Amino acid sequence: MTTFDDRERAFETKFARDEEMAFRVIARRNKLLGQWAAGLMKLTPEEADAYSKAVVQADFEEAGDEDVVRKLFGDLTAAGVEIEEADVRKAIEDHMVEARRQLMESK
């Protein structure tokens, strides 16, 4: 029974670590997306930092990426940036790869 309990604890620990890493990757991705969008909107460094944090916060509104897409697309459009929703979705994919790479390098 001890072996089974040890395996169960190991799987639970791995699951918790994987979930934490997934959360960190998405948070990093959202920060990078905020910086990307801030650059397109020509925000100052201080405004860009605040905007990146706002994008990270926007992801807590609902499950999935739709809340982030809405925020980015809405803000970019409101700022007069000519962009398609598909471009925002592509940026999300690209920045996900970059966020994962950055976190793997920092280990």
N, C-alpha and C positions, 0 to 999 in steps of 0.2 A: 504493500500500500504506500510506503514511503516513496518509492520510485515514481509512482503515479502522481502523488502530491507534488513532488519536485518538478516533474514535467509540466504539470498544470501551472505551477507558479512561474516557471520559465516562460511558458506561452503567454501568460498574463503580463509578465514584465515586458516581453518583446512587443506585445500588442500596445501597451502603454507607451513604450518608446517610439514605436512607429506612428502612433497618433500624435504624439508631441512633435515629432519631426514634420509630419504633414501640416500641422498647424503653423509651425515656424516657417515652412516653405511658402505657404499661402500668405502669411503676414509679410514676409520679405518680398514676395511677388507684388503684393498690393502697394508696398512702399515704393518699389521700383516703378510701378505703373503710375503712381502719383507724381514721381519725379519726371517721368516721361511726359505726362499730360501737362505738368507745370511748365516744362520747356516749350511745349507747343503753344501754351497760352502766354508765354513770355512773362512769367511771374518772377518776382525778386527771389533771392535765395531764402529769405525769411518766409515769404508767402509759399514758396515751393515746399519748405519743410512742414508748414502747417497743413498744406493741401495733401501732402503724402500721408500725414496722420489721419486726415479726414477720410481718405480713401480706405485706409486700414479699418477705420471705424465703420464705414459704410458696409463692409462685408459682414457685419454682425446683424444686419437687418433681417436677413432670411438665408436659408440654406442655398448653396450653389453660388454661381457667379453673376446671376442676373442683377443683383443689387449693385455690384461693382460696375457692370456694363452700363446700367442706367445712370449711375453717378458720373462716370467718365464721359459717356456720350452726351449727356445733358449739359454738363459743365463745359465741355469742349465746344459744343454747338452754341451755347449761350455766350461764349467768349469770341464767337465769330470764326472759329477754326473750321475749315472745310474738311470734314472727315465722315466716313461711312461707318455704320455700326460694325460691319465686317472688319474694318481696320482696327477697331477697338478690340474685337474678339481675337484677331491675329496677334495684337500686342499682348494680350493676356497669355496666349500660348507661348509667345517668345520670352516673355518675362518670367514665366513659370520655369522654363529651362534655365534661365540665368539665375534665378533665385535658388534653385536646387544646386546648381554648380557652385554658387558662392557659399552655401551652407556646407557642402561636401568639402570644399577647400579649407574652411575654417575649423574643421575637426582635427 
